[in-house]
Amino acid sequence: MSFDYAAHVRPGLPPALPRWNGFPRYNFVGGHSDAERIPIADLVAAASAVIGREGRKLATYGLDSGPQGYRPLRAFVVKALAARTGIACTADDVLITSGSLQALDLVNALFLSPGDTVVLEASSYGGALTRLQRVGAKYVGVALDGEGMRMDALAAALDGLKGRGVKPKFIYTIPTVQNPTGTVMSLERRRELLRLAAAHDIAVFEDDCYADLLWDGARPPAIRALDTSGRVIYCGSFSKTVSPALRLGYVVAEWPVLSRMLALKSDGGSGALEQMILAEYAPAHFEAHVAGLTRTLEDKCRTMLQALEEQFGAAAEFSPPKGGIFVWVTLPPEVDTSRLNQAALAEGVAINPGAEWTAEPAAGRNRLRLCFGNATKSQIREGVARLAEICHREFGVPVRGANVTR
Ligand SMILES: Cc1ncc(COP(=O)(O)O)c(C=O)c1O
């Protein structure tokens, strides 16, 4: 190859990615789901029914539903949100996106110029942080505890920014099964967050993609459901409840927001077959499917926490997550989890190093996120044992687990 692309591409591109070589044997990264729980027969039946009945709509961009997405899917989102989150909206308030990642991109494109500031949880979704970095935005992390983002810390952060003449563009929050801490923001804090956002006249971006996966099913009202001012843009996803490969998410917002987002959504519409199949499948099956999936995930979570206790003992600190697919672990300060990740990857164990999941990378240096969604229970046990061995070899910890001495 003699043509030098590097000399021609635009400056400031994100780093090039390596070629994909398959998943590592013990894959504790990413938001993958449980393979055994994919509802294959029901999806096949839904596909056959909906394509047979409405397949001619595939002749048009937007499935005869316009650019906001297939109307029956939007209608399902409306019903599910009303039942589960208290959000009252109509299909006209919903935009179907290609995964909620596209929702993140659209919100960022709508609000952010280089140098703008976003306020978010001090530990937050790595994919959101990299996106903010890519658009040249700054972010300020707000401390969390067992009830999610701390409102005293949020008030201090907003006051501090104001004192410096900085008006943040929005507060980005994952209030229900926060990524990575697995916490759930209390109702009082949701109200207080809205009060502070109103006092500072800023928007709120609520990312709720794990909220259906609470162990006890008792989902607090969405922040958007508590808001009367229209300042909350809400996004959800079918990635964690049905399949991440579908690439279907959604935004709920007011028309002045959606109409601008539509102008920025430049893909000609999200995948049509995916939308049709999901819209056909979900009304009859979503509820029962999510209940079953949640039990499976809770069981795997127990296995993961047990394995951590057995293999790492007191060296691994964590709070059991309230739902979802991951656990956030703190190791002793001498462990650099970015280095641990390199060593572990070479031996087939993939983890998310904490520095990539924290607003201040130094605060995440000895932390890691472990996803238990896709690994089998035996992979979880073996993988955590291997991780403990590697960590012991590289950093001298753990010296002993509950029933392992090294
Ligand atoms: C908090 C959060 N938001 C958004 C996403 C994006 O998910 P998707 O684009 O698959 O809907 C993820 C994926 O892991 C996530 O953890």
The ligand as a Gaussian input file, in Angstrom:
#p B3LYP/6-31G(d) Opt

LIG

0 1
 C      -24.976000       4.409000      30.628000
 C      -24.994000       3.950000      29.223000
 N      -25.579000       4.721000      28.295000
 C      -25.630000       4.361000      27.012000
 C      -25.074000       3.171000      26.581000
 C      -25.146000       2.842000      25.136000
 O      -25.908000       1.724000      24.896000
 P      -26.638000       1.424000      23.520000
 O      -26.105000       2.346000      22.478000
 O      -26.324000       0.007000      23.225000
 O      -28.083000       1.669000      23.765000
 C      -24.454000       2.330000      27.507000
 C      -23.851000       1.064000      27.071000
 O      -23.206000       0.341000      27.770000
 C      -24.415000       2.734000      28.863000
 O      -23.837000       1.984000      29.786000

